[in-house]
Amino acid sequence: MQVLIWIIVVLLALPVTAYSSKHPDRSMASEAIMYLAAVEGKKPVKLSPQDAARKVKKSHGGKILSVKLGENKAAYRVKILTEAGVVKIVSVPANR
């Protein structure tokens, strides 16, 4: 009987898992996971991905395309599309 209950629970959980992987906010969730991983790592990250994007938007203008924490967790790589139509990558220190 317990096996049947576990099978039902697993089958009911599958649609939720499939939905969450296709959710439009998935990129924000993955950024949050990267931020939390960096916080748990050796190097402290004081700046959130959203704050890094705001800094770049304020200083360079244009449209933010993506924000990723670098492999060494020392800086964010913010990809922007400038008003002139040029794609730029700006590095923002993660500890400020």
N, C-alpha and C positions, 0 to 999 in steps of 0.2 A: 504494500500500500504506500509506503514512504517513497519508493522508487517512482511510482505513478505521480505522486505529488511533485517530486523534483522535476520530472519530465514536463509536467504542465507548467511549472514555474519558468523553466528554461524556454519553453515554446512561447510563453506570454512575453518574455523579456526580449526575444529576438526582434519584433517590430520596433521596439523602442530604440534598440541599438542601431538598427538600420536607419531610422529616422534621424537620430542624432548625428550620424556621419555625413548626412546630406544637408544638414541645417545650414542656412545662410550665415549664421554667426560662427561657423566652425573655425574660421581664420582667427577670430578674436579669442576663441577658446584655446587654440594652439599657442597663441601669443602669451596668454595667461599661464599656460603650462610651462612655457619656456622661461617666463619671468620667475615663476615659483621655483623652477629647477635651479636657476641662477642664484636665487636667494638662499637655497639650501647648499649651494656649492661653496667653494673657498672664497671667491671674490664677491664682496657685497654689491648688490645692485640697488641703488637708491632711486633711480629714475625708472618710471614705468614706461612701457611702449607708447602709451597715449601721450605722456609728457614729452617724450622724444619727438613724436610726430608734431605736437604743438610747437615745439621749439623750431623745428625745421620749417613748418608752415609760416611761422612768424618771421623768420629771417630770410627765407627764399621765396615764399609764395608758392603758387602752383597747386597741383593736386598730389596728395600722398597716395602712392601706389602700394607700398608695403613697408613694414617695419619688422626687422629681424634682429635678434640678439646674436652677436658674433660668437664664433666658437670659443674664444678666450674669455667671453662674458665681460669684457672690458668696455665694449661699445655697441651701440645699435647701428645697424645699416638701414638708413631710411631712403627708399627709392621714391623720387618725385618726378612728376611731369611738369616742366616749367611752362609758363605762359607762352613761351616761344615754341613749344612743342618738342623740347629736348628732354630726354630722360637723364636724370642725374642721380648719383648715389652719394648721400651725405652721411658722414660718420658722426655720431653723437656719443660722447662719453657716458657710460651707464652709471658712473658713481657720482655724478653731480646732480 
